Amino acid sequence: MKSNFVPRRSGAVGTIFGSAIVVLASTGCQPTVNAVEDQSRFNEAQAVNDKRIVSDGAFNKRLRVTAVNEGRANNGLRIVETTVLNTTDKTRRFRYRYTWFDGQGLQVQTPAPTWIDQAVAARNEVRVRSVAAVPGAEDFRLELMEVRTRR
């Protein structure tokens, strides 16, 4: 005759053993802290071809615009965020400025757009952002140029 007896662990040893299994099982499904990323994504990132983005030849050789995201703030003003990728092994500096236009293509009267300096680490990306100064701003132009350091 077959027995249905199942031995049970009791006491401190059983509690420790059971707790260890629960801890190991729950941590085994957690993502690791260290991440491995394919370095080739920087070389393969496609440049965004957008006529609203104007850049010079020096910028295009070393830096690449890979994304343009547009939206609206809670107050209804337009927001633009542009991702710039450094494709080189050195930190690069560039300047940018956004100019805003109304629905008819006329430049929105705001204080003169100023150039903003930005650095991007080697093989890294940075996002630059602008919020329209007035509700009537519907479109933009982004100008970019690399800042060359003198040696």
Secondary structure, DSSP 4 states (H G I P E B T S, - for coil): ----------HHHHHHHHHHHHHHHHHHTSPPSS----TTHHHHPPPP--TTEEE-HHHHHHEEEEEEEEEE-TTS-EEEEEEEEE-SSS-EEEEEEEEEE-TTSPBP--SPP--EEEEE-TT-EEEEEEE-SSTT--EEEEEEEEEPPP-
